[in-house]
Amino acid sequence: MSLRGGQALAREIERKFLVKNDAWRQHAAESARMRQGYLNKNGPGSIRVRIAGDQAALNIKSATLGVSRTEFEYAIPMSDAEYILDSLCRKPLIEKTRYKVEYAGHLWEIDVFEGDNAGLVVAEIELDAAEEAFHLPDWAGAEVSHDPRYYNVCLVSHPYKNW
């Protein structure tokens, strides 16, 4: 375990899957429109600003490929987030609606992309450990956790519409 000032570093353990069909929609509990952008292009991590519903946040995530990454997130004022997205972030911005779906004891987040990434639908599950067992829903398709094309930061430079 890595430590920062005697405290454990924030870790995100997340697996991503393509979505095969709309069967998940009947179980969606809530949704939020999201608009997010990235401030940097390359480096050891990404710096993202996101507006999700009525919340705004600054996120810093390691650029590690795979299911486990270091991640920090901080709330910021909405007006700051809007300015940063409109004036400082690389374009195009990532636009999507995120749906929350409970399935077999885990929370899944389904991202339905819009704009330059329209047509892409990805399901994510956050786990407590990389090897944690979970049940894969019938609507979940191929795993893309190790494919950088599906990382939001990569969708800015290489939008889904250009694949």
MDAnalysis code that builds the backbone (N, CA, C; Angstrom):
import MDAnalysis as mda
import numpy as np

u = mda.Universe.empty(489, n_residues=163, atom_resindex=np.repeat(np.arange(163), 3), trajectory=True)
u.add_TopologyAttr("name", ["N", "CA", "C"] * 163)
u.add_TopologyAttr("resid", np.arange(1, 164))
u.add_TopologyAttr("resname", ["MET", "SER", "LEU", "ARG", "GLY", "GLY", "GLN", "ALA", "LEU", "ALA", "ARG", "GLU", "ILE", "GLU", "ARG", "LYS", "PHE", "LEU", "VAL", "LYS", "ASN", "ASP", "ALA", "TRP", "ARG", "GLN", "HIS", "ALA", "ALA", "GLU", "SER", "ALA", "ARG", "MET", "ARG", "GLN", "GLY", "TYR", "LEU", "ASN", "LYS", "ASN", "GLY", "PRO", "GLY", "SER", "ILE", "ARG", "VAL", "ARG", "ILE", "ALA", "GLY", "ASP", "GLN", "ALA", "ALA", "LEU", "ASN", "ILE", "LYS", "SER", "ALA", "THR", "LEU", "GLY", "VAL", "SER", "ARG", "THR", "GLU", "PHE", "GLU", "TYR", "ALA", "ILE", "PRO", "MET", "SER", "ASP", "ALA", "GLU", "TYR", "ILE", "LEU", "ASP", "SER", "LEU", "CYS", "ARG", "LYS", "PRO", "LEU", "ILE", "GLU", "LYS", "THR", "ARG", "TYR", "LYS", "VAL", "GLU", "TYR", "ALA", "GLY", "HIS", "LEU", "TRP", "GLU", "ILE", "ASP", "VAL", "PHE", "GLU", "GLY", "ASP", "ASN", "ALA", "GLY", "LEU", "VAL", "VAL", "ALA", "GLU", "ILE", "GLU", "LEU", "ASP", "ALA", "ALA", "GLU", "GLU", "ALA", "PHE", "HIS", "LEU", "PRO", "ASP", "TRP", "ALA", "GLY", "ALA", "GLU", "VAL", "SER", "HIS", "ASP", "PRO", "ARG", "TYR", "TYR", "ASN", "VAL", "CYS", "LEU", "VAL", "SER", "HIS", "PRO", "TYR", "LYS", "ASN", "TRP"])
u.atoms.positions = np.array([
    [0.854, -1.180, 0.000],
    [0.000, 0.000, 0.000],
    [0.892, 1.232, 0.000],
    [0.594, 2.178, -0.835],
    [1.338, 3.438, -0.870],
    [0.802, 4.367, 0.212],
    [1.703, 5.170, 0.752],
    [1.290, 6.100, 1.799],
    [1.611, 7.526, 1.420],
    [0.784, 8.423, 1.871],
    [0.969, 9.857, 1.667],
    [0.775, 10.491, 3.029],
    [1.853, 10.986, 3.606],
    [1.743, 11.623, 4.923],
    [1.164, 10.695, 5.973],
    [1.482, 9.383, 5.881],
    [0.971, 8.427, 6.850],
    [-0.419, 7.902, 6.516],
    [-1.040, 8.408, 5.456],
    [-2.369, 7.956, 5.063],
    [-2.283, 7.196, 3.745],
    [-3.188, 6.258, 3.549],
    [-3.223, 5.494, 2.306],
    [-3.597, 6.404, 1.145],
    [-2.940, 6.202, 0.003],
    [-3.292, 6.949, -1.205],
    [-4.670, 6.525, -1.692],
    [-5.360, 7.452, -2.315],
    [-6.661, 7.150, -2.898],
    [-6.447, 6.254, -4.119],
    [-7.139, 5.116, -4.169],
    [-7.024, 4.184, -5.284],
    [-8.403, 3.962, -5.883],
    [-8.420, 3.862, -7.194],
    [-9.642, 3.502, -7.902],
    [-9.367, 2.161, -8.557],
    [-10.229, 1.202, -8.283],
    [-10.151, -0.096, -8.943],
    [-11.442, -0.235, -9.725],
    [-11.312, -0.182, -11.039],
    [-12.486, -0.084, -11.903],
    [-12.294, -0.956, -13.130],
    [-13.348, -1.659, -13.507],
    [-13.320, -2.446, -14.741],
    [-14.389, -1.889, -15.672],
    [-14.072, -1.881, -16.982],
    [-14.954, -1.302, -17.999],
    [-15.368, -2.373, -19.001],
    [-16.627, -2.295, -19.411],
    [-17.183, -3.230, -20.382],
    [-18.027, -2.469, -21.397],
    [-18.014, -2.926, -22.635],
    [-18.951, -2.394, -23.608],
    [-20.340, -2.889, -23.237],
    [-21.364, -2.178, -23.676],
    [-22.746, -2.550, -23.379],
    [-23.382, -3.088, -24.659],
    [-23.960, -4.294, -24.569],
    [-24.502, -4.999, -25.739],
    [-25.913, -4.568, -26.121],
    [-26.717, -4.177, -25.114],
    [-28.116, -3.850, -25.392],
    [-28.646, -2.917, -24.309],
    [-29.924, -2.584, -24.400],
    [-30.533, -1.626, -23.469],
    [-31.238, -2.278, -22.279],
    [-31.028, -3.555, -22.034],
    [-31.719, -4.242, -20.936],
    [-31.422, -3.607, -19.577],
    [-30.283, -2.954, -19.417],
    [-29.918, -2.301, -18.161],
    [-30.854, -1.162, -17.808],
    [-31.465, -0.546, -18.834],
    [-32.284, 0.663, -18.605],
    [-33.441, 0.423, -17.643],
    [-34.030, -0.766, -17.644],
    [-35.159, -1.034, -16.747],
    [-34.745, -1.068, -15.282],
    [-33.440, -1.127, -15.019],
    [-32.938, -1.165, -13.646],
    [-32.225, 0.117, -13.231],
    [-32.169, 1.102, -14.124],
    [-31.464, 2.359, -13.816],
    [-32.206, 3.113, -12.722],
    [-31.480, 3.424, -11.645],
    [-32.092, 4.082, -10.494],
    [-32.041, 5.606, -10.597],
    [-30.966, 6.125, -11.165],
    [-30.813, 7.576, -11.287],
    [-29.849, 7.869, -12.413],
    [-29.845, 9.121, -12.828],
    [-28.923, 9.521, -13.892],
    [-28.475, 10.960, -13.671],
    [-27.361, 11.301, -14.297],
    [-26.846, 12.673, -14.234],
    [-26.154, 12.998, -15.543],
    [-26.465, 14.154, -16.087],
    [-25.750, 14.646, -17.269],
    [-24.383, 15.117, -16.827],
    [-23.390, 14.811, -17.624],
    [-22.019, 15.197, -17.302],
    [-21.373, 15.902, -18.475],
    [-20.570, 16.860, -18.097],
    [-19.728, 17.579, -19.064],
    [-18.356, 17.638, -18.425],
    [-17.358, 17.151, -19.138],
    [-16.030, 17.145, -18.536],
    [-14.965, 17.445, -19.574],
    [-13.849, 17.965, -19.074],
    [-12.741, 18.311, -19.940],
    [-11.423, 18.061, -19.248],
    [-10.383, 18.026, -20.062],
    [-9.043, 17.720, -19.568],
    [-8.117, 18.898, -19.819],
    [-7.279, 19.172, -18.832],
    [-6.372, 20.308, -18.906],
    [-5.016, 19.943, -19.498],
    [-4.640, 18.688, -19.432],
    [-3.328, 18.285, -19.938],
    [-3.484, 17.229, -21.020],
    [-2.441, 17.090, -21.828],
    [-2.504, 16.120, -22.924],
    [-1.703, 14.867, -22.627],
    [-0.524, 15.021, -22.122],
    [0.348, 13.888, -21.838],
    [0.926, 14.032, -20.448],
    [1.504, 12.980, -19.965],
    [2.169, 13.039, -18.675],
    [1.824, 11.841, -17.829],
    [2.266, 11.875, -16.586],
    [2.041, 10.734, -15.703],
    [0.626, 10.658, -15.135],
    [-0.215, 11.639, -15.458],
    [-1.582, 11.640, -14.961],
    [-2.460, 12.583, -15.750],
    [-3.761, 12.496, -15.500],
    [-4.704, 13.406, -16.154],
    [-5.291, 14.351, -15.107],
    [-5.622, 15.555, -15.562],
    [-6.277, 16.548, -14.719],
    [-7.597, 16.892, -15.410],
    [-8.683, 16.576, -14.723],
    [-10.010, 16.700, -15.313],
    [-10.882, 17.622, -14.472],
    [-11.750, 18.357, -15.162],
    [-12.808, 19.122, -14.505],
    [-14.123, 18.541, -14.997],
    [-15.038, 18.287, -14.057],
    [-16.323, 17.679, -14.423],
    [-17.458, 18.406, -13.734],
    [-18.530, 18.620, -14.504],
    [-19.814, 19.040, -13.953],
    [-20.742, 17.850, -14.108],
    [-21.291, 17.394, -12.988],
    [-22.228, 16.270, -12.978],
    [-23.469, 16.738, -12.233],
    [-24.538, 16.986, -12.999],
    [-25.733, 17.536, -12.372],
    [-25.433, 18.903, -11.811],
    [-25.613, 19.081, -10.500],
    [-25.352, 20.381, -9.867],
    [-24.057, 20.382, -9.045],
    [-23.167, 19.430, -9.324],
    [-21.892, 19.322, -8.623],
    [-20.732, 19.521, -9.598],
    [-19.650, 20.128, -9.116],
    [-18.457, 20.323, -9.938],
    [-17.242, 19.815, -9.170],
    [-16.292, 19.239, -9.904],
    [-15.123, 18.664, -9.233],
    [-13.885, 18.750, -10.112],
    [-12.749, 18.811, -9.448],
    [-11.439, 18.697, -10.063],
    [-10.937, 17.302, -9.715],
    [-10.443, 16.575, -10.713],
    [-10.005, 15.200, -10.525],
    [-8.592, 15.042, -11.066],
    [-7.753, 14.361, -10.314],
    [-6.389, 14.063, -10.744],
    [-6.238, 12.551, -10.660],
    [-5.854, 11.931, -11.791],
    [-5.788, 10.472, -11.854],
    [-4.492, 10.052, -12.534],
    [-3.850, 9.016, -12.002],
    [-2.631, 8.513, -12.625],
    [-2.960, 7.948, -14.001],
    [-1.980, 8.004, -14.898],
    [-2.176, 7.545, -16.278],
    [-1.861, 6.062, -16.439],
    [-1.915, 5.332, -15.368],
    [-1.641, 3.900, -15.389],
    [-2.694, 3.170, -16.217],
    [-2.250, 2.277, -17.091],
    [-3.166, 1.457, -17.865],
    [-3.572, 0.268, -17.015],
    [-4.845, -0.038, -16.984],
    [-5.310, -1.191, -16.224],
    [-6.459, -0.841, -15.309],
    [-6.733, -1.717, -14.347],
    [-7.924, -1.560, -13.518],
    [-7.685, -0.778, -12.233],
    [-6.430, -0.564, -11.845],
    [-6.133, 0.126, -10.594],
    [-5.297, 1.373, -10.856],
    [-5.805, 2.521, -10.376],
    [-5.096, 3.789, -10.558],
    [-5.233, 4.644, -9.308],
    [-4.275, 5.545, -9.131],
    [-4.360, 6.530, -8.057],
    [-5.312, 7.627, -8.518],
    [-6.198, 8.075, -7.619],
    [-7.187, 9.083, -7.986],
    [-7.472, 9.998, -6.805],
    [-7.545, 11.295, -7.097],
    [-7.915, 12.306, -6.116],
    [-9.022, 13.158, -6.727],
    [-10.028, 13.523, -5.919],
    [-11.122, 14.354, -6.423],
    [-11.495, 15.385, -5.370],
    [-11.704, 16.631, -5.850],
    [-12.001, 17.749, -4.964],
    [-13.157, 18.565, -5.535],
    [-14.120, 18.892, -4.681],
    [-15.226, 19.758, -5.098],
    [-14.680, 21.154, -5.390],
    [-15.216, 21.782, -6.442],
    [-14.855, 23.162, -6.774],
    [-16.138, 23.934, -7.072],
    [-16.090, 25.269, -7.006],
    [-17.287, 26.054, -7.308],
    [-17.746, 25.847, -8.758],
    [-19.052, 25.810, -8.959],
    [-19.629, 25.607, -10.288],
    [-19.128, 26.654, -11.277],
    [-19.048, 27.917, -10.858],
    [-18.609, 28.977, -11.777],
    [-17.159, 28.748, -12.225],
    [-16.316, 28.240, -11.329],
    [-14.938, 27.915, -11.706],
    [-14.923, 26.788, -12.730],
    [-15.707, 25.749, -12.477],
    [-15.753, 24.609, -13.397],
    [-16.236, 25.036, -14.781],
    [-17.269, 25.854, -14.833],
    [-17.789, 26.318, -16.129],
    [-16.738, 27.116, -16.885],
    [-16.029, 27.986, -16.201],
    [-14.985, 28.784, -16.848],
    [-13.866, 27.876, -17.358],
    [-13.406, 26.965, -16.528],
    [-12.318, 26.064, -16.916],
    [-12.727, 25.222, -18.125],
    [-13.928, 24.664, -18.100],
    [-14.401, 23.844, -19.227],
    [-14.483, 24.658, -20.512],
    [-15.034, 25.852, -20.416],
    [-15.238, 26.673, -21.609],
    [-13.960, 27.309, -22.140],
    [-13.013, 27.620, -21.250],
    [-11.850, 28.416, -21.652],
    [-10.508, 27.703, -21.622],
    [-10.340, 26.695, -20.785],
    [-9.016, 26.124, -20.579],
    [-8.861, 24.666, -21.025],
    [-9.948, 23.930, -21.084],
    [-9.858, 22.505, -21.395],
    [-9.708, 22.240, -22.886],
    [-9.046, 21.114, -23.184],
    [-8.921, 20.654, -24.564],
    [-10.314, 20.312, -25.105],
    [-10.489, 20.491, -26.383],
    [-11.771, 20.203, -27.024],
    [-11.616, 18.994, -27.935],
    [-12.663, 18.231, -28.196],
    [-14.026, 18.436, -27.689],
    [-14.148, 17.987, -26.236],
    [-15.100, 18.589, -25.547],
    [-15.411, 18.153, -24.199],
    [-16.108, 16.800, -24.266],
    [-16.012, 16.055, -23.185],
    [-16.732, 14.788, -23.082],
    [-18.122, 15.108, -22.540],
    [-19.139, 14.675, -23.282],
    [-20.525, 14.861, -22.869],
    [-21.161, 13.491, -22.780],
    [-21.839, 13.237, -21.651],
    [-22.451, 11.927, -21.471],
    [-23.505, 12.003, -20.378],
    [-24.335, 10.987, -20.338],
    [-25.261, 10.803, -19.230],
    [-24.842, 9.527, -18.527],
    [-24.687, 9.623, -17.221],
    [-24.296, 8.459, -16.416],
    [-25.517, 7.959, -15.660],
    [-25.767, 6.661, -15.814],
    [-26.867, 5.986, -15.136],
    [-26.293, 5.044, -14.084],
    [-26.958, 4.948, -12.947],
    [-26.540, 4.030, -11.888],
    [-27.477, 2.826, -11.879],
    [-26.872, 1.636, -11.876],
    [-27.632, 0.385, -11.931],
    [-27.073, -0.571, -10.875],
    [-27.926, -1.016, -9.961],
    [-27.541, -2.040, -8.985],
    [-27.729, -3.402, -9.637],
    [-26.693, -4.248, -9.530],
    [-26.797, -5.593, -10.086],
    [-25.963, -6.546, -9.236],
    [-26.595, -7.564, -8.688],
    [-25.940, -8.638, -7.930],
    [-24.993, -8.091, -6.857],
    [-25.457, -7.081, -6.126],
    [-24.687, -6.564, -5.008],
    [-23.612, -5.549, -5.352],
    [-23.538, -5.139, -6.603],
    [-22.566, -4.120, -7.010],
    [-23.279, -2.970, -7.724],
    [-22.680, -1.798, -7.625],
    [-23.182, -0.635, -8.346],
    [-22.440, -0.513, -9.675],
    [-23.171, -0.494, -10.742],
    [-22.623, -0.280, -12.085],
    [-22.964, 1.132, -12.519],
    [-22.053, 1.763, -13.240],
    [-22.301, 3.072, -13.835],
    [-22.244, 2.898, -15.341],
    [-23.336, 3.273, -15.998],
    [-23.440, 3.146, -17.448],
    [-23.313, 4.540, -18.044],
    [-22.304, 4.743, -18.868],
    [-22.085, 6.033, -19.526],
    [-22.555, 5.957, -20.967],
    [-23.544, 6.798, -21.291],
    [-24.062, 6.915, -22.650],
    [-23.518, 8.230, -23.197],
    [-22.580, 8.116, -24.125],
    [-21.864, 9.282, -24.635],
    [-22.663, 10.025, -25.683],
    [-22.365, 11.313, -25.794],
    [-23.022, 12.197, -26.754],
    [-21.956, 12.931, -27.550],
    [-22.376, 13.868, -28.377],
    [-21.434, 14.688, -29.128],
    [-20.544, 13.850, -30.027],
    [-19.233, 14.115, -30.012],
    [-18.289, 13.409, -30.871],
    [-18.115, 11.943, -30.497],
    [-18.645, 11.535, -29.350],
    [-18.548, 10.142, -28.912],
    [-19.901, 9.437, -28.889],
    [-20.899, 10.022, -29.568],
    [-22.235, 9.437, -29.629],
    [-22.153, 8.025, -30.203],
    [-22.953, 7.141, -29.622],
    [-22.973, 5.746, -30.042],
    [-22.165, 4.843, -29.121],
    [-21.304, 5.425, -28.314],
    [-20.498, 4.651, -27.378],
    [-21.244, 4.534, -26.054],
    [-21.373, 3.312, -25.561],
    [-21.998, 3.052, -24.264],
    [-21.074, 2.099, -23.499],
    [-20.625, 2.543, -22.324],
    [-19.659, 1.785, -21.531],
    [-20.211, 1.597, -20.121],
    [-20.029, 0.391, -19.571],
    [-20.418, 0.083, -18.192],
    [-19.160, -0.039, -17.353],
    [-19.176, 0.577, -16.177],
    [-18.037, 0.519, -15.262],
    [-18.497, -0.012, -13.918],
    [-17.636, -0.792, -13.299],
    [-17.888, -1.282, -11.948],
    [-16.656, -0.988, -11.119],
    [-16.849, -0.354, -9.960],
    [-15.743, -0.107, -9.033],
    [-15.710, -1.239, -8.025],
    [-14.499, -1.728, -7.767],
    [-14.308, -2.868, -6.883],
    [-13.404, -2.488, -5.714],
    [-13.443, -3.299, -4.663],
    [-12.570, -3.080, -3.511],
    [-11.186, -3.685, -3.728],
    [-11.080, -4.658, -4.639],
    [-9.807, -5.311, -4.952],
    [-9.821, -5.717, -6.421],
    [-8.670, -5.698, -7.049],
    [-8.583, -6.029, -8.475],
    [-9.103, -7.428, -8.764],
    [-8.934, -8.344, -7.828],
    [-9.364, -9.731, -8.062],
    [-10.737, -10.041, -7.461],
    [-11.463, -9.017, -7.019],
    [-12.791, -9.220, -6.438],
    [-13.731, -9.868, -7.451],
    [-14.465, -10.880, -7.001],
    [-15.428, -11.568, -7.861],
    [-16.705, -10.735, -7.993],
    [-17.319, -10.786, -9.162],
    [-18.602, -10.129, -9.399],
    [-19.315, -10.862, -10.525],
    [-20.619, -10.675, -10.585],
    [-21.420, -11.295, -11.641],
    [-21.546, -10.327, -12.801],
    [-21.255, -10.804, -13.992],
    [-21.351, -9.985, -15.194],
    [-22.791, -10.017, -15.709],
    [-23.433, -8.865, -15.824],
    [-24.813, -8.835, -16.323],
    [-24.897, -9.281, -17.786],
    [-26.065, -9.750, -18.199],
    [-26.273, -10.177, -19.593],
    [-26.050, -9.043, -20.582],
    [-26.291, -7.797, -20.146],
    [-26.150, -6.657, -21.050],
    [-24.702, -6.179, -21.185],
    [-23.783, -6.744, -20.394],
    [-22.367, -6.357, -20.468],
    [-21.664, -7.218, -21.512],
    [-20.909, -6.561, -22.380],
    [-20.189, -7.255, -23.439],
    [-18.712, -7.373, -23.133],
    [-17.902, -7.138, -24.145],
    [-16.451, -7.296, -24.049],
    [-15.851, -6.351, -23.018],
    [-14.879, -6.862, -22.274],
    [-14.157, -6.016, -21.324],
    [-13.149, -5.162, -22.083],
    [-13.097, -3.861, -21.737],
    [-12.180, -2.918, -22.388],
    [-11.318, -2.178, -21.356],
    [-11.176, -2.753, -20.164],
    [-10.412, -2.118, -19.087],
    [-8.979, -1.803, -19.483],
    [-8.397, -2.636, -20.322],
    [-6.984, -2.476, -20.699],
    [-6.811, -1.815, -22.059],
    [-7.895, -1.325, -22.643],
    [-7.840, -0.673, -23.953],
    [-7.916, 0.843, -23.756],
    [-6.806, 1.553, -23.954],
    [-6.797, 2.998, -23.674],
    [-7.768, 3.804, -24.529],
    [-8.223, 3.288, -25.657],
    [-9.176, 4.030, -26.493],
    [-10.443, 4.385, -25.729],
    [-10.797, 3.580, -24.731],
    [-12.046, 3.783, -24.000],
    [-11.887, 4.669, -22.771],
    [-10.677, 5.136, -22.480],
    [-10.480, 6.075, -21.389],
    [-10.995, 7.432, -21.845],
    [-11.743, 8.102, -21.002],
    [-12.311, 9.407, -21.364],
    [-11.250, 10.382, -21.844],
    [-10.081, 10.382, -21.198],
    [-9.016, 11.300, -21.596],
    [-8.579, 11.035, -23.037],
    [-8.636, 9.792, -23.494],
    [-8.267, 9.455, -24.875],
    [-9.374, 9.805, -25.862],
    [-10.622, 9.797, -25.398],
    [-11.748, 10.116, -26.282],
    [-11.744, 11.580, -26.716],
    [-10.995, 12.418, -26.013],
    [-10.859, 13.817, -26.425],
    [-10.034, 13.893, -27.707],
    [-8.890, 13.222, -27.722],
    [-7.988, 13.258, -28.882],
    [-8.457, 12.355, -30.013],
    [-9.130, 11.268, -29.667],
    [-9.565, 10.284, -30.656],
    [-11.033, 9.935, -30.412],
    [-11.947, 10.857, -30.774],
    [-13.378, 10.625, -30.521],
    [-13.897, 9.364, -31.238],
    [-14.878, 8.757, -30.630],
    [-15.480, 7.529, -31.129],
    [-15.964, 7.668, -32.568],
    [-16.428, 8.858, -32.953],
    [-16.945, 9.046, -34.323],
    [-15.864, 8.847, -35.379],
    [-14.575, 8.912, -34.987],
    [-13.470, 8.766, -35.938],
    [-12.882, 7.349, -35.996],
    [-13.438, 6.416, -35.239],
    [-12.885, 5.057, -35.219],
    [-13.223, 4.307, -36.484],
])
